Amino acid sequence: MTKLLEQAVEAARALPPELQDDIARLVLQLAGEEEPPVILSAEERVALDLSKAAAARGEFATDEQVRAVWAKRGL
């Protein structure tokens, strides 16, 4: 490991965990070890939050509803 990379890692240790994870993802991406993250739009984040809340309440689609969605797509 180069001196500069050691210095960068040391500086990252002082950052909050979520920033450390951001840096780790960037390093892994640059090293070709990880795919770039998918950036969600504000609308997508809201939809995901609503879906997680519904799942937490145990609200899931019925088998019939799932079949209807697949049929609409021709599958």
N, CA, C and O atoms as CSV, one atom per row, in Angstrom:
chain,resi,resn,atom,element,x,y,z
A,1,MET,N,N,0.860,-1.170,0.000
A,1,MET,CA,C,0.000,0.000,0.000
A,1,MET,C,C,0.903,1.230,0.000
A,1,MET,O,O,1.904,1.288,0.714
A,2,THR,N,N,0.528,2.198,-0.810
A,2,THR,CA,C,1.333,3.417,-0.878
A,2,THR,C,C,1.094,4.287,0.349
A,2,THR,O,O,0.104,4.132,1.065
A,3,LYS,N,N,2.006,5.185,0.564
A,3,LYS,CA,C,1.900,6.119,1.697
A,3,LYS,C,C,0.628,6.973,1.580
A,3,LYS,O,O,-0.057,7.222,2.572
A,4,LEU,N,N,0.327,7.414,0.362
A,4,LEU,CA,C,-0.857,8.249,0.151
A,4,LEU,C,C,-2.134,7.479,0.476
A,4,LEU,O,O,-3.040,8.023,1.106
A,5,LEU,N,N,-2.211,6.224,0.054
A,5,LEU,CA,C,-3.402,5.429,0.348
A,5,LEU,C,C,-3.520,5.181,1.849
A,5,LEU,O,O,-4.623,5.221,2.394
A,6,GLU,N,N,-2.410,4.929,2.518
A,6,GLU,CA,C,-2.428,4.771,3.977
A,6,GLU,C,C,-2.936,6.050,4.649
A,6,GLU,O,O,-3.706,5.989,5.606
A,7,GLN,N,N,-2.504,7.200,4.146
A,7,GLN,CA,C,-2.946,8.489,4.690
A,7,GLN,C,C,-4.453,8.662,4.485
A,7,GLN,O,O,-5.156,9.139,5.376
A,8,ALA,N,N,-4.938,8.272,3.312
A,8,ALA,CA,C,-6.369,8.398,3.018
A,8,ALA,C,C,-7.195,7.486,3.925
A,8,ALA,O,O,-8.245,7.891,4.422
A,9,VAL,N,N,-6.728,6.266,4.140
A,9,VAL,CA,C,-7.442,5.332,5.005
A,9,VAL,C,C,-7.477,5.873,6.434
A,9,VAL,O,O,-8.508,5.802,7.103
A,10,GLU,N,N,-6.372,6.404,6.891
A,10,GLU,CA,C,-6.319,6.971,8.230
A,10,GLU,C,C,-7.299,8.139,8.374
A,10,GLU,O,O,-7.977,8.257,9.395
A,11,ALA,N,N,-7.373,8.989,7.369
A,11,ALA,CA,C,-8.311,10.117,7.400
A,11,ALA,C,C,-9.747,9.609,7.407
A,11,ALA,O,O,-10.600,10.181,8.085
A,12,ALA,N,N,-10.023,8.547,6.666
A,12,ALA,CA,C,-11.376,7.995,6.592
A,12,ALA,C,C,-11.813,7.407,7.934
A,12,ALA,O,O,-13.001,7.421,8.258
A,13,ARG,N,N,-10.874,6.898,8.705
A,13,ARG,CA,C,-11.211,6.312,10.016
A,13,ARG,C,C,-11.889,7.323,10.943
A,13,ARG,O,O,-12.657,6.934,11.822
A,14,ALA,N,N,-11.618,8.583,10.758
A,14,ALA,CA,C,-12.181,9.619,11.628
A,14,ALA,C,C,-13.590,10.035,11.193
A,14,ALA,O,O,-14.242,10.813,11.889
A,15,LEU,N,N,-14.055,9.537,10.077
A,15,LEU,CA,C,-15.362,9.922,9.546
A,15,LEU,C,C,-16.465,9.024,10.109
A,15,LEU,O,O,-16.188,7.926,10.593
A,16,PRO,N,N,-17.714,9.488,10.046
A,16,PRO,CA,C,-18.843,8.653,10.478
A,16,PRO,C,C,-18.928,7.384,9.618
A,16,PRO,O,O,-18.489,7.385,8.468
A,17,PRO,N,N,-19.489,6.308,10.171
A,17,PRO,CA,C,-19.563,5.024,9.452
A,17,PRO,C,C,-20.189,5.106,8.064
A,17,PRO,O,O,-19.712,4.451,7.137
A,18,GLU,N,N,-21.259,5.908,7.902
A,18,GLU,CA,C,-21.905,5.959,6.581
A,18,GLU,C,C,-20.981,6.592,5.533
A,18,GLU,O,O,-21.010,6.194,4.368
A,19,LEU,N,N,-20.170,7.565,5.930
A,19,LEU,CA,C,-19.199,8.151,4.994
A,19,LEU,C,C,-18.073,7.168,4.710
A,19,LEU,O,O,-17.570,7.104,3.588
A,20,GLN,N,N,-17.679,6.406,5.716
A,20,GLN,CA,C,-16.660,5.376,5.500
A,20,GLN,C,C,-17.148,4.361,4.470
A,20,GLN,O,O,-16.387,3.933,3.602
A,21,ASP,N,N,-18.434,3.974,4.569
A,21,ASP,CA,C,-18.995,3.038,3.597
A,21,ASP,C,C,-19.031,3.642,2.200
A,21,ASP,O,O,-18.762,2.945,1.221
A,22,ASP,N,N,-19.360,4.928,2.091
A,22,ASP,CA,C,-19.347,5.598,0.783
A,22,ASP,C,C,-17.949,5.539,0.167
A,22,ASP,O,O,-17.794,5.234,-1.015
A,23,ILE,N,N,-16.937,5.833,0.979
A,23,ILE,CA,C,-15.551,5.798,0.494
A,23,ILE,C,C,-15.183,4.376,0.092
A,23,ILE,O,O,-14.552,4.167,-0.944
A,24,ALA,N,N,-15.570,3.406,0.898
A,24,ALA,CA,C,-15.258,2.009,0.588
A,24,ALA,C,C,-15.869,1.593,-0.744
A,24,ALA,O,O,-15.223,0.913,-1.541
A,25,ARG,N,N,-17.125,2.002,-0.989
A,25,ARG,CA,C,-17.767,1.663,-2.263
A,25,ARG,C,C,-17.017,2.285,-3.446
A,25,ARG,O,O,-16.849,1.651,-4.488
A,26,LEU,N,N,-16.576,3.514,-3.273
A,26,LEU,CA,C,-15.831,4.180,-4.346
A,26,LEU,C,C,-14.514,3.459,-4.629
A,26,LEU,O,O,-14.153,3.240,-5.785
A,27,VAL,N,N,-13.808,3.097,-3.577
A,27,VAL,CA,C,-12.532,2.400,-3.750
A,27,VAL,C,C,-12.762,1.056,-4.433
A,27,VAL,O,O,-12.036,0.700,-5.361
A,28,LEU,N,N,-13.766,0.310,-3.978
A,28,LEU,CA,C,-14.066,-0.979,-4.595
A,28,LEU,C,C,-14.467,-0.818,-6.061
A,28,LEU,O,O,-14.083,-1.624,-6.908
A,29,GLN,N,N,-15.225,0.207,-6.347
A,29,GLN,CA,C,-15.627,0.457,-7.732
A,29,GLN,C,C,-14.407,0.777,-8.591
A,29,GLN,O,O,-14.267,0.248,-9.693
A,30,LEU,N,N,-13.526,1.640,-8.090
A,30,LEU,CA,C,-12.315,1.988,-8.835
A,30,LEU,C,C,-11.414,0.779,-9.043
A,30,LEU,O,O,-10.721,0.679,-10.056
A,31,ALA,N,N,-11.426,-0.142,-8.079
A,31,ALA,CA,C,-10.610,-1.349,-8.180
A,31,ALA,C,C,-11.281,-2.429,-9.026
A,31,ALA,O,O,-10.717,-3.501,-9.242
A,32,GLY,N,N,-12.495,-2.132,-9.505
A,32,GLY,CA,C,-13.202,-3.086,-10.349
A,32,GLY,C,C,-13.855,-4.212,-9.572
A,32,GLY,O,O,-14.184,-5.249,-10.149
A,33,GLU,N,N,-14.050,-4.030,-8.276
A,33,GLU,CA,C,-14.605,-5.078,-7.430
A,33,GLU,C,C,-16.102,-4.935,-7.189
A,33,GLU,O,O,-16.738,-5.870,-6.703
A,34,GLU,N,N,-16.668,-3.798,-7.516
A,34,GLU,CA,C,-18.076,-3.573,-7.212
A,34,GLU,C,C,-18.715,-2.759,-8.325
A,34,GLU,O,O,-18.095,-1.873,-8.913
A,35,GLU,N,N,-19.972,-3.087,-8.595
A,35,GLU,CA,C,-20.739,-2.319,-9.570
A,35,GLU,C,C,-21.115,-0.972,-8.950
A,35,GLU,O,O,-21.272,-0.874,-7.733
A,36,PRO,N,N,-21.261,0.056,-9.771
A,36,PRO,CA,C,-21.671,1.348,-9.223
A,36,PRO,C,C,-23.056,1.244,-8.590
A,36,PRO,O,O,-23.900,0.487,-9.069
A,37,PRO,N,N,-23.292,1.990,-7.530
A,37,PRO,CA,C,-24.604,1.935,-6.883
A,37,PRO,C,C,-25.684,2.533,-7.777
A,37,PRO,O,O,-25.422,3.398,-8.612
A,38,VAL,N,N,-26.877,2.058,-7.581
A,38,VAL,CA,C,-28.025,2.612,-8.299
A,38,VAL,C,C,-28.522,3.811,-7.504
A,38,VAL,O,O,-28.828,3.690,-6.317
A,39,ILE,N,N,-28.600,4.947,-8.144
A,39,ILE,CA,C,-29.073,6.162,-7.485
A,39,ILE,C,C,-30.577,6.270,-7.719
A,39,ILE,O,O,-31.035,6.347,-8.860
A,40,LEU,N,N,-31.334,6.276,-6.634
A,40,LEU,CA,C,-32.787,6.361,-6.741
A,40,LEU,C,C,-33.234,7.817,-6.784
A,40,LEU,O,O,-32.652,8.685,-6.135
A,41,SER,N,N,-34.281,8.059,-7.564
A,41,SER,CA,C,-34.893,9.388,-7.578
A,41,SER,C,C,-35.691,9.566,-6.294
A,41,SER,O,O,-35.908,8.607,-5.554
A,42,ALA,N,N,-36.123,10.782,-6.033
A,42,ALA,CA,C,-36.946,11.051,-4.852
A,42,ALA,C,C,-38.236,10.233,-4.905
A,42,ALA,O,O,-38.672,9.705,-3.882
A,43,GLU,N,N,-38.846,10.122,-6.074
A,43,GLU,CA,C,-40.078,9.345,-6.235
A,43,GLU,C,C,-39.828,7.867,-5.958
A,43,GLU,O,O,-40.649,7.204,-5.324
A,44,GLU,N,N,-38.699,7.352,-6.430
A,44,GLU,CA,C,-38.372,5.945,-6.201
A,44,GLU,C,C,-38.119,5.676,-4.716
A,44,GLU,O,O,-38.498,4.625,-4.200
A,45,ARG,N,N,-37.480,6.623,-4.035
A,45,ARG,CA,C,-37.234,6.460,-2.594
A,45,ARG,C,C,-38.553,6.432,-1.823
A,45,ARG,O,O,-38.724,5.634,-0.901
A,46,VAL,N,N,-39.490,7.314,-2.209
A,46,VAL,CA,C,-40.803,7.331,-1.559
A,46,VAL,C,C,-41.521,6.006,-1.801
A,46,VAL,O,O,-42.079,5.426,-0.869
A,47,ALA,N,N,-41.512,5.525,-3.035
A,47,ALA,CA,C,-42.171,4.255,-3.358
A,47,ALA,C,C,-41.550,3.104,-2.572
A,47,ALA,O,O,-42.266,2.229,-2.086
A,48,LEU,N,N,-40.245,3.100,-2.444
A,48,LEU,CA,C,-39.566,2.049,-1.692
A,48,LEU,C,C,-39.937,2.122,-0.214
A,48,LEU,O,O,-40.191,1.094,0.413
A,49,ASP,N,N,-39.970,3.320,0.343
A,49,ASP,CA,C,-40.361,3.493,1.743
A,49,ASP,C,C,-41.791,3.003,1.976
A,49,ASP,O,O,-42.076,2.350,2.979
A,50,LEU,N,N,-42.689,3.327,1.036
A,50,LEU,CA,C,-44.081,2.866,1.158
A,50,LEU,C,C,-44.160,1.342,1.090
A,50,LEU,O,O,-44.924,0.723,1.831
A,51,SER,N,N,-43.375,0.744,0.209
A,51,SER,CA,C,-43.365,-0.715,0.081
A,51,SER,C,C,-42.829,-1.375,1.347
A,51,SER,O,O,-43.372,-2.377,1.811
A,52,LYS,N,N,-41.765,-0.810,1.900
A,52,LYS,CA,C,-41.202,-1.373,3.134
A,52,LYS,C,C,-42.195,-1.267,4.286
A,52,LYS,O,O,-42.314,-2.188,5.094
A,53,ALA,N,N,-42.906,-0.148,4.362
A,53,ALA,CA,C,-43.897,0.035,5.418
A,53,ALA,C,C,-45.039,-0.964,5.264
A,53,ALA,O,O,-45.498,-1.535,6.253
A,54,ALA,N,N,-45.499,-1.180,4.039
A,54,ALA,CA,C,-46.569,-2.150,3.792
A,54,ALA,C,C,-46.112,-3.556,4.162
A,54,ALA,O,O,-46.875,-4.316,4.760
A,55,ALA,N,N,-44.891,-3.906,3.818
A,55,ALA,CA,C,-44.353,-5.221,4.167
A,55,ALA,C,C,-44.249,-5.378,5.678
A,55,ALA,O,O,-44.535,-6.451,6.209
A,56,ALA,N,N,-43.844,-4.325,6.372
A,56,ALA,CA,C,-43.734,-4.377,7.831
A,56,ALA,C,C,-45.103,-4.618,8.472
A,56,ALA,O,O,-45.196,-5.220,9.542
A,57,ARG,N,N,-46.165,-4.145,7.810
A,57,ARG,CA,C,-47.520,-4.354,8.309
A,57,ARG,C,C,-48.078,-5.707,7.860
A,57,ARG,O,O,-49.190,-6.078,8.234
A,58,GLY,N,N,-47.308,-6.436,7.061
A,58,GLY,CA,C,-47.760,-7.741,6.576
A,58,GLY,C,C,-48.683,-7.658,5.384
A,58,GLY,O,O,-49.405,-8.609,5.084
A,59,GLU,N,N,-48.668,-6.521,4.697
A,59,GLU,CA,C,-49.533,-6.319,3.533
A,59,GLU,C,C,-48.787,-6.736,2.261
A,59,GLU,O,O,-47.884,-6.044,1.789
A,60,PHE,N,N,-49.198,-7.893,1.724
A,60,PHE,CA,C,-48.567,-8.411,0.520
A,60,PHE,C,C,-49.634,-8.684,-0.533
A,60,PHE,O,O,-50.806,-8.871,-0.209
A,61,ALA,N,N,-49.220,-8.704,-1.787
A,61,ALA,CA,C,-50.138,-9.001,-2.874
A,61,ALA,C,C,-50.588,-10.458,-2.769
A,61,ALA,O,O,-49.826,-11.336,-2.364
A,62,THR,N,N,-51.841,-10.686,-3.146
A,62,THR,CA,C,-52.352,-12.062,-3.180
A,62,THR,C,C,-51.789,-12.756,-4.415
A,62,THR,O,O,-51.263,-12.108,-5.320
A,63,ASP,N,N,-51.906,-14.071,-4.439
A,63,ASP,CA,C,-51.461,-14.826,-5.616
A,63,ASP,C,C,-52.203,-14.359,-6.863
A,63,ASP,O,O,-51.623,-14.252,-7.944
A,64,GLU,N,N,-53.501,-14.083,-6.696
A,64,GLU,CA,C,-54.308,-13.627,-7.825
A,64,GLU,C,C,-53.808,-12.282,-8.359
A,64,GLU,O,O,-53.733,-12.088,-9.572
A,65,GLN,N,N,-53.467,-11.353,-7.461
A,65,GLN,CA,C,-52.947,-10.049,-7.879
A,65,GLN,C,C,-51.612,-10.196,-8.615
A,65,GLN,O,O,-51.366,-9.511,-9.608
A,66,VAL,N,N,-50.766,-11.081,-8.131
A,66,VAL,CA,C,-49.470,-11.311,-8.788
A,66,VAL,C,C,-49.692,-11.898,-10.178
A,66,VAL,O,O,-49.060,-11.464,-11.140
A,67,ARG,N,N,-50.582,-12.878,-10.292
A,67,ARG,CA,C,-50.874,-13.469,-11.607
A,67,ARG,C,C,-51.405,-12.410,-12.576
A,67,ARG,O,O,-51.063,-12.423,-13.758
A,68,ALA,N,N,-52.234,-11.499,-12.079
A,68,ALA,CA,C,-52.798,-10.448,-12.935
A,68,ALA,C,C,-51.699,-9.533,-13.470
A,68,ALA,O,O,-51.738,-9.122,-14.629
A,69,VAL,N,N,-50.724,-9.216,-12.624
A,69,VAL,CA,C,-49.617,-8.368,-13.081
A,69,VAL,C,C,-48.815,-9.084,-14.143
A,69,VAL,O,O,-48.470,-8.493,-15.166
A,70,TRP,N,N,-48.511,-10.363,-13.912
A,70,TRP,CA,C,-47.749,-11.130,-14.916
A,70,TRP,C,C,-48.543,-11.244,-16.214
A,70,TRP,O,O,-47.970,-11.128,-17.298
A,71,ALA,N,N,-49.846,-11.468,-16.120
A,71,ALA,CA,C,-50.677,-11.591,-17.313
A,71,ALA,C,C,-50.695,-10.287,-18.107
A,71,ALA,O,O,-50.677,-10.302,-19.338
A,72,LYS,N,N,-50.731,-9.170,-17.403
A,72,LYS,CA,C,-50.718,-7.866,-18.071
A,72,LYS,C,C,-49.439,-7.693,-18.883
A,72,LYS,O,O,-49.444,-7.035,-19.924
A,73,ARG,N,N,-48.355,-8.280,-18.411
A,73,ARG,CA,C,-47.066,-8.194,-19.100
A,73,ARG,C,C,-46.899,-9.284,-20.152
A,73,ARG,O,O,-45.885,-9.334,-20.848
A,74,GLY,N,N,-47.899,-10.153,-20.264
A,74,GLY,CA,C,-47.831,-11.225,-21.261
A,74,GLY,C,C,-46.936,-12.385,-20.834
A,74,GLY,O,O,-46.413,-13.123,-21.670
A,75,LEU,N,N,-46.772,-12.529,-19.552
A,75,LEU,CA,C,-45.916,-13.617,-19.042
A,75,LEU,C,C,-46.704,-14.670,-18.298
A,75,LEU,O,O,-46.129,-15.643,-17.812
